[in-house]
Amino acid sequence: MEEIYRILKEDGIAFIEVWSFSENDNNNYKKWNSVKTGTIYYRYYNFYKDGELEEEIRTLKPEFKIIGGGYEKGNYYIKIQK
């Protein structure tokens, strides 16, 4: 949040999109297959519950003004303004 705040111009808007948590996601590690090498990696992802992204922004950088947000296709999104 600090870096987003730092690089945004005054009145600038940022759009943040995150994966939503569902009851099917009981593991934060997801398979990722390298096309070049065929190696399978397990990458860590942070999944968010409803309201969690907004709360995180308000806690970490309360200077941001939340101007919109919602849920679409398995993702939460939020628009914030400096």
Helices and strands as residue ranges (DSSP letters): H 2-7, E 13-19, E 29-33, E 40-44, H 52-60, E 65-72, E 75-81
